[in-house]
């Protein structure tokens, strides 16, 4: 407890969401399991397309590997992707 | 009472279809990257979400600034029924009472901010049987690598919550609250608190013990008490100084 009688809680210990977090908040997916990469990619992409069929919202998000390389919608190495985006910003 | 078998034959399990990126390339997904000449379909583009690792760090920084605690990164790690769970996330987002647990502390960037990865465990508090099953799967989370990371930007949640759901705008993260001791999540969360966030052996400690741990941490405050949020905010501010 602090001086005001408030418990000292650190965000590091986790939360339970009391309200839903909408799909708009999804910004990307990282596939960490490189051994089954193709299978995981297929599943995630399939899920995105199914969700589009079932709702009006178009929810496509990029898929990365753990090193920041873009896997989908197109395979682009991290360095190249960085270059593309900086060119776009110029 | 007996159950009748369904007369219809079960549908064949559909294999997930892998759309060809080449097919999508021209029409949908790269317009803003300059890889397509069809900007009309930009709204369907995922390019607007493209995040480089530095962008991710900035996003998290921004979220920390806005909310004063928390992170945009949440690791989704669910052993069973992964396909359905992903579909659920893409269709409905994260349902309420999802549990966000710290997985590991990421390297501290030069700014001095501390970022965390969180596990999202399960989807609902309402089905106790489901929760028990999930809590069993939680046992292995610290011992293996998460298969997926779903990146959420919750920086706008304050506005959403304040305008739509009547939360106060200045609550640190009004959509998040500490787990309660009276659910099966608590046996995971509360001992983690008491154990300085370290993995806890024997995850299920039982509601009574969890409640005792809660009492030691929060006294007579009930879950959702605004003083708990206030305490969290103060802790964060103290950590920043």
Contacts between the chains, C-beta under 8 A, distances in Angstrom:
chain1	res1	chain2	res2	distance
A	1	B	219	7.2
A	1	B	231	7.5
A	2	B	231	6.2
A	2	B	234	5.4
A	2	B	235	7.9
A	4	B	230	7.7
A	4	B	234	7.7
A	5	B	227	6.9
A	6	B	227	4.8
A	6	B	228	7.5
A	6	B	230	4.8
A	6	B	231	3.4
A	6	B	234	6.0
A	7	B	217	6.5
A	7	B	218	4.8
A	7	B	219	7.1
A	7	B	221	6.3
A	7	B	227	6.9
A	7	B	228	5.6
A	7	B	231	4.3
A	8	B	231	5.4
A	8	B	232	8.0
A	8	B	234	7.1
A	8	B	235	4.8
A	9	B	178	6.5
A	9	B	193	7.9
A	9	B	228	6.0
A	9	B	231	5.1
A	9	B	232	4.1
A	9	B	235	6.0
A	10	B	197	7.8
A	10	B	232	7.3
A	10	B	235	5.6
A	10	B	236	7.9
A	10	B	239	7.8
A	11	B	69	3.8
A	11	B	70	5.4
A	11	B	71	7.6
A	11	B	116	7.3
A	11	B	232	6.4
A	11	B	236	6.7
A	12	B	102	5.1
A	12	B	105	7.4
A	12	B	114	7.6
A	12	B	116	5.5
A	12	B	197	5.6
A	13	B	102	6.5
A	13	B	178	8.0
A	13	B	189	6.8
A	13	B	192	5.7
A	13	B	193	4.9
A	13	B	197	5.7
A	14	B	99	6.8
A	14	B	100	5.5
A	14	B	101	4.3
A	14	B	102	5.6
A	14	B	118	6.7
A	14	B	179	6.7
A	14	B	189	5.4
A	14	B	192	6.7
A	15	B	70	7.7
A	15	B	99	7.7
A	15	B	100	4.7
A	15	B	118	7.8
A	15	B	173	7.3
A	15	B	176	3.9
A	15	B	177	6.6
A	15	B	178	6.8
A	15	B	179	7.3
A	16	B	97	5.7
A	16	B	98	7.1
A	16	B	99	5.2
A	16	B	100	7.2
A	16	B	125	7.7
A	16	B	176	7.3
A	16	B	177	6.1
A	16	B	178	7.1
A	16	B	179	4.4
A	16	B	180	7.2
A	16	B	185	6.2
A	16	B	189	7.6
A	17	B	94	6.1
A	17	B	96	5.6
A	17	B	97	6.3
A	17	B	98	4.8
A	17	B	99	7.9
A	17	B	100	6.8
A	17	B	175	5.9
A	17	B	176	5.9
A	17	B	177	8.0
A	18	B	96	6.1
A	18	B	97	7.2
A	18	B	175	6.2
A	18	B	176	6.9
A	18	B	177	4.7
A	18	B	224	7.4
A	19	B	96	5.4
A	19	B	157	7.9
A	19	B	161	6.3
A	19	B	165	6.2
A	19	B	174	8.0
A	19	B	175	4.5
A	20	B	92	7.1
A	20	B	93	5.4
A	20	B	94	6.1
A	20	B	95	5.3
A	20	B	96	4.9
A	21	B	93	5.1
A	21	B	94	4.0
A	21	B	98	7.4
A	21	B	152	6.0
A	21	B	154	6.2
A	21	B	157	6.8
A	21	B	175	6.9
A	22	B	93	4.4
A	22	B	160	7.3
A	23	B	89	7.5
A	23	B	90	6.2
A	23	B	91	7.2
A	23	B	92	7.0
A	23	B	93	4.4
A	24	B	93	7.7
A	25	B	93	6.8
A	25	B	152	4.7
A	25	B	153	5.4
A	25	B	154	5.7
A	25	B	156	7.3
A	25	B	157	7.1
A	26	B	49	8.0
A	26	B	89	7.1
A	26	B	90	7.2
A	26	B	93	7.3
A	26	B	150	6.4
A	26	B	151	7.0
A	26	B	152	6.0
A	27	B	49	4.8
A	27	B	51	5.9
A	27	B	59	7.4
A	27	B	72	7.4
A	27	B	151	4.5
A	27	B	152	6.8
A	27	B	153	5.0
A	28	B	49	5.7
A	28	B	50	7.7
A	28	B	51	5.5
A	28	B	150	7.9
A	28	B	151	4.3
A	29	B	148	6.1
A	29	B	149	6.9
A	29	B	150	5.5
A	29	B	151	7.0
A	30	B	148	6.7
A	30	B	149	3.8
A	30	B	150	8.0
A	30	B	151	6.9
A	31	B	147	7.4
A	31	B	148	6.1
A	32	B	145	5.7
A	32	B	146	5.7
A	32	B	147	5.8
A	32	B	148	6.4
A	32	B	149	6.3
A	33	B	145	7.3
A	33	B	147	4.4
A	33	B	148	7.6
A	38	B	18	7.9
A	40	B	147	6.8
A	40	B	148	7.0
A	41	B	18	7.1
A	42	B	16	4.7
A	42	B	17	7.7
A	42	B	18	4.4
A	43	B	16	5.4
A	43	B	82	6.8
A	43	B	83	5.2
A	43	B	86	6.4
A	44	B	86	6.0
A	44	B	148	7.5
A	45	B	16	7.6
A	45	B	18	6.2
A	45	B	19	6.0
A	46	B	16	3.6
A	46	B	17	5.9
A	46	B	18	7.4
A	46	B	83	7.6
A	47	B	83	6.8
A	47	B	86	4.1
A	47	B	87	4.6
A	47	B	89	7.7
A	47	B	90	4.9
A	48	B	90	5.5
A	49	B	17	7.5
A	49	B	19	6.6
A	50	B	87	5.7
A	50	B	90	7.4
A	50	B	91	7.5
A	51	B	87	6.5
A	51	B	90	3.7
A	51	B	91	4.3
A	54	B	91	5.7
A	55	B	91	6.3
A	58	B	43	6.2
A	58	B	44	4.7
A	59	B	90	5.5
A	60	B	28	7.5
A	60	B	29	6.6
A	60	B	44	6.3
A	60	B	45	7.2
A	60	B	46	4.0
A	60	B	49	8.0
A	61	B	46	5.2
A	61	B	49	4.9
A	61	B	151	7.9
A	62	B	46	5.0
A	62	B	47	7.6
A	62	B	49	5.7
A	62	B	50	5.3
A	62	B	51	7.4
A	64	B	51	7.8
A	68	B	52	6.1
A	68	B	53	4.6
A	70	B	50	7.4
A	72	B	21	6.3
A	73	B	21	5.0
A	73	B	24	5.6
A	73	B	25	7.0
A	73	B	28	7.6
A	73	B	29	4.1
A	73	B	30	7.0
A	73	B	46	6.3
A	74	B	21	5.1
A	74	B	25	6.5
A	74	B	29	7.6
A	74	B	30	6.9
A	74	B	35	7.4
A	75	B	21	7.7
A	78	B	52	7.2
A	78	B	53	7.7
A	81	B	50	7.4
A	81	B	52	6.8
A	82	B	52	5.8
A	84	B	33	5.7
A	84	B	34	7.3
A	85	B	33	7.6
A	85	B	50	6.7
A	85	B	52	6.9
A	87	B	34	7.5
A	88	B	32	7.2
A	88	B	33	6.6
A	88	B	34	6.3
